[in-house]
Amino acid sequence: MFGWGVGCTGFWWVYPLLFFLVMGFFMMRGCGCMSGWGGRGQRRDPNSAIAAEEILKRRYALGEIDLERFEEMKKKIAE
């Protein structure tokens, strides 16, 4: 009726705009441009190495890994 079509409103342009904004967000997040938003940026938290070493010590204490594997993984954490 009145040339608008079934279910169309005057805000038809909002949907493509939202689509491109959402796609842009996920593309930037995936390439690491938004490292603070969960991207793959090269931020290194000094506390993460400490936490990783604690987890490694716990796994060694529980017997999940042997001494050789423990030393190997400890070297990689220190890098």
URWO-V417274 format. One line per field, one symbol per residue. ss: DSSP state (H for helix, E for strand, - for the rest). phi: phi as a letter, one per 30 degrees, with the letter a starting at -180 (. if undefined). psi: psi as a letter, one per 30 degrees, with the letter a starting at -180 (. if undefined). Layout:
BEGIN
ss=???
phi=???
psi=???
END
This chain:
BEGIN
ss=------------HHHHHHHHHHHHHHHHHHH---HHH--------HHHHHHHHHHHHHHHH-----HHHHHHHHHHHH-
phi=.iidididbdcdddddddedddddeddddddjdcddcjdcdcdbddddddddddddddddddidbcdddeddddddddd
psi=kggflkgkafhffeeeeeeeeeeeeeeeeefgfiffggahlhkjkffeeeeeeeeeeeeeefgflleeeeeeeeeeef.
END
